[in-house]
């Protein structure tokens, strides 16, 4: 099953990025580079979603990227993250 969720990326003062998934409460990760933050975002979202599946909880529907505003911290931006739960 392939799922796509919007993620908010925020540059950190000390370098790197914090990533927050608005549709997955508590799903947050960080990476030292943008590339690493994107890879870790996939890992974090995959873990969050797999735990929901294991608990027989309903998987949240992804928000339309146009409705997401990355304004929790300065200089944020939104990107789509693809998660493949079949791997």
C-alpha positions as a printed Julia matrix, in Angstrom:
87×3 Matrix{Float64}:
  0.0    0.0    0.0
  1.48   3.33  -1.06
  0.44   6.45   0.84
  1.41  10.08   0.35
  1.29  12.63   3.17
  2.24  16.29   3.34
  5.1   17.06   5.72
  6.22  20.43   7.09
  9.97  21.04   7.04
 11.51  23.67   9.3
 15.16  24.73   9.14
 16.84  24.59  12.57
 19.05  27.42  13.82
 21.89  24.99  14.52
 21.5   23.4   11.07
 19.37  20.59   9.76
 15.6   20.32   9.58
 12.72  19.34  11.81
  9.88  17.52  10.05
  6.28  17.44  11.31
  3.38  15.5    9.78
  0.14  17.45  10.41
 -2.02  14.39   9.68
 -0.05  12.03  11.96
 -0.21  13.4   15.52
  3.13  13.18  17.29
  5.01  12.09  14.16
  8.11  14.3   14.24
 11.7   13.71  13.16
 14.89  15.63  12.4
 17.77  15.36   9.96
 21.16  17.06   9.67
 20.58  17.78   5.96
 17.47  18.14   3.83
 18.17  14.79   2.18
 18.56  13.06   5.55
 15.42  14.79   6.88
 13.43  13.47   3.91
 14.73   9.91   4.43
 14.0   10.06   8.16
 10.54  11.5    7.43
  9.74   8.39   5.41
 10.99   6.19   8.27
  9.03   8.11  10.92
  5.77   8.14   8.95
  6.16   4.45   8.05
  6.6    3.53  11.71
  3.64   5.68  12.75
  1.38   4.15  10.1
  2.53   0.55  10.69
  1.8    0.93  14.4
 -1.71   2.12  13.54
 -2.24  -0.88  11.25
 -0.98  -3.28  13.94
 -3.43  -1.76  16.43
 -6.27  -2.04  13.87
 -6.71   1.73  13.99
 -8.0    3.65  11.02
 -5.22   5.27   8.99
 -5.74   9.04   8.76
 -6.62  10.42   5.37
 -3.93  12.71   3.98
 -4.74  16.39   3.76
 -4.61  18.2    0.45
 -1.15  19.8    0.25
 -2.8   23.11  -0.7
 -4.52  23.23   2.7
 -1.27  22.81   4.69
  0.64  25.91   5.78
  4.08  25.44   7.33
  3.8   28.3    9.79
  4.56  26.6   13.1
  8.16  27.9   12.91
 10.0   30.39  10.67
 10.92  29.59   7.06
  8.95  26.36   6.87
  7.87  24.67   3.68
  5.63  21.75   2.77
  6.58  18.69   0.73
  4.84  15.42  -0.07
  6.36  12.25   1.38
  5.65   8.86  -0.17
  5.36   5.89   2.18
  5.21   2.3    0.92
  3.8   -0.01   3.62
  4.38  -3.13   1.5
  8.16  -3.13   2.03
